[in-house]
Amino acid sequence: MANIKSAKKRILVTEAKTARNKSIKSAVKTAMKKVEAAVEAKNKEEAQAALTAAISAISKAASKGVYHKNNAARKVSRLTKLVNTLA
């Protein structure tokens, strides 16, 4: 355990940020799974709606620095490509 006051604060801040990042990443993964499930079920309308929600979640995560912008772009591209296979 840290003895210096600033080091103790850094530990607390890091724990809070880690929890926030974990929550955001989990939400993104869930949104992606919903898109994949809709595509698997061949439900185009549901897949489109889930894709919109997933893109929104991924973009927010990227803007907050949870994901790198290229990582976010890759995730969006892969999901969009997957949904377009239903067309």
Phi, psi and omega per residue, in radians:
M1 nan 2.491 -3.123
A2 -1.235 2.604 3.102
N3 -1.808 -0.507 -3.086
I4 -1.413 2.435 -3.063
K5 -1.018 -0.758 -3.116
S6 -1.148 -0.610 3.123
A7 -1.203 -0.658 3.084
K8 -1.095 -0.729 3.132
K9 -1.125 -0.746 -3.139
R10 -1.035 -0.671 3.115
I11 -1.069 -0.811 -3.138
L12 -1.117 -0.765 -3.128
V13 -1.121 -0.741 3.139
T14 -1.106 -0.718 3.110
E15 -1.072 -0.743 -3.136
A16 -1.131 -0.785 -3.137
K17 -1.152 -0.683 3.128
T18 -1.090 -0.739 3.131
A19 -1.119 -0.727 -3.139
R20 -1.123 -0.816 -3.138
N21 -1.083 -0.702 -3.135
K22 -1.112 -0.727 3.127
S23 -1.106 -0.773 -3.132
I24 -1.144 -0.775 3.131
K25 -1.091 -0.675 3.128
S26 -1.119 -0.740 3.124
A27 -1.106 -0.690 3.123
V28 -1.130 -0.788 -3.140
K29 -1.074 -0.714 3.122
T30 -1.104 -0.762 3.128
A31 -1.085 -0.702 3.127
M32 -1.155 -0.689 3.132
K33 -1.133 -0.607 3.113
K34 -1.137 -0.688 3.098
V35 -1.117 -0.842 -3.119
E36 -1.070 -0.669 3.131
A37 -1.166 -0.705 3.133
A38 -1.156 -0.673 3.106
V39 -1.172 -0.712 3.120
E40 -1.054 -0.652 3.139
A41 -1.447 -0.034 -3.136
K42 1.022 0.643 3.110
N43 -1.780 1.721 -3.006
K44 -1.151 -0.771 -3.101
E45 -1.114 -0.781 3.129
E46 -1.135 -0.671 3.130
A47 -1.126 -0.726 3.127
Q48 -1.114 -0.762 3.140
A49 -1.134 -0.751 3.138
A50 -1.164 -0.618 3.111
L51 -1.109 -0.768 3.122
T52 -1.046 -0.775 3.129
A53 -1.145 -0.694 -3.128
A54 -1.168 -0.746 3.126
I55 -1.073 -0.712 3.117
S56 -1.081 -0.814 -3.130
A57 -1.114 -0.715 -3.137
I58 -1.161 -0.744 -3.138
S59 -1.114 -0.713 3.109
K60 -1.126 -0.715 3.124
A61 -1.102 -0.700 3.138
A62 -1.181 -0.686 -3.122
S63 -1.188 -0.469 3.118
K64 -1.528 -0.069 3.099
G65 1.505 0.176 3.122
V66 -1.277 -0.688 3.060
Y67 -2.065 2.567 2.998
H68 -1.186 2.606 -3.069
K69 -1.055 -0.617 3.119
N70 -1.228 -0.624 3.093
N71 -1.121 -0.770 3.126
A72 -1.099 -0.757 -3.139
A73 -1.095 -0.690 3.131
R74 -1.125 -0.749 3.129
K75 -1.091 -0.784 3.136
V76 -1.088 -0.768 -3.120
S77 -1.076 -0.794 -3.119
R78 -1.121 -0.723 3.130
L79 -1.163 -0.753 3.141
T80 -1.077 -0.763 3.120
K81 -1.073 -0.692 3.133
L82 -1.126 -0.779 -3.133
V83 -1.177 -0.614 -3.130
N84 -1.189 -0.255 3.089
T85 -1.228 -0.334 3.127
L86 -1.349 -0.373 -3.050
A87 -1.138 nan nan
